[in-house]
Amino acid sequence: MKTLNKMAKKLKTILITGGCGFIGSNFIRYFLAKHQNYKIINLDKLTYAGRLENLKDVANHPRYKFVKGDVCNKNLVNSLVKKVDEIIHFAAESHVDRSISGPVAFLRTNVLGTLVLLEAARQHPVKKFLYISTDEVYGSIKKGKFSETSNLAPNSPYSVSKTSADLLCRAYYKTYGLPILITRSSNNFGPYQFPEKVIPLFITNLRRGKKVPLYGTGKNVRDWIYVLDNCLGLDFVLQHGQMGEVYNIGGGNELSNLKLTKTILKQLGKNNSWIQPVADRLGHDWRYALDCTKIKKLGWRPKYKFNQAIKETINWYLKNKWWWEPLAK
């Protein structure tokens, strides 16, 4: 009994917000397996994109606890933060199209929610606070790549809300000395991604015999990173990052939306007739590209090749119709 008590005392406790979402759920699954010295508290509001099904396989894990709640709830957040050693803040509204049609929810969750969490961390000091940002804070770039010191120029209500939260975290490091770490990652893909996002949307559409909607000319460019590579990068920054610093995490897989679409079509045995051109998104950023020299100097590298990772992602959706069918429109 004494040995078990000693082991329990040695465990660190980490609060993960938004852990039932796409990246958060993949990270929790990875982190529980990788780090035996951590307990996880997962705070999630369970909005449309946050689902208990995403963590069905670890729901009863002895080092995992789920708490349903809003990151904007000051009393709840304070009660949790005072029990933890570290925080990883994933919770966010993240779909650009939804932010264009309804920006208020994005500003509330992404900005106010982050402020509530930072205030709690100031009142109940934690050892580390990792904020998960996005490459969209930089805006669009025609040539070259964004470094961590590039100007921030967000172009959608979503990216503005993430930029605001990003800068709030910087301010709390500079003003109050909070142990802040920030990551800005490129477009993630992989299992458990809500099927409103382009890759799972196209896979599930084709699986149901529906065409895929391609914005404009399809020439807009994104850098893609497999979600498990991002999880490895986030963990790497948590363990080795310098407080107050920002780290870009990119996959180095720049593809036009048209090329990405054709890749998915080919994997599913479809031709270009399955493409349905649609009016371009308002304020559609032309290209995202990240310079990841900084995190690579620390020792991180992406492990997964894009071609293999996209095949595995497609196969996951094909094999897990139970997960996405209730969500597909």
Secondary structure, 3 states (H helix, E strand, C coil): CHHHHHHHHHCEEEEEECCCCHHHHHHHHHHHHHCCCEEEEEEECCCCCCCHHHHHHHCCCCCEEEEECCCCCHHHHHHHHCCCCEEEECCCCCCHHHHHHCHHHHHHHHHHHHHHHHHHHHHCCCCEEEEEEEHHHHCCCCCCCECCCCCCCCCCHHHHHHHHHHHHHHHHHHHHCCCEEEEEECEEECCCCCCCCHHHHHHHHHHCCCCEEEECCCCCEEEEEEHHHHHHHHHHHHHHCCCCCEEEECCCCEEEHHHHHHHHHHHCCCCHHHEEEECCCCCCCCECCECCHHHHHHCCCCCCCHHHHHHHHHHHHHHCHHHHCCCCC
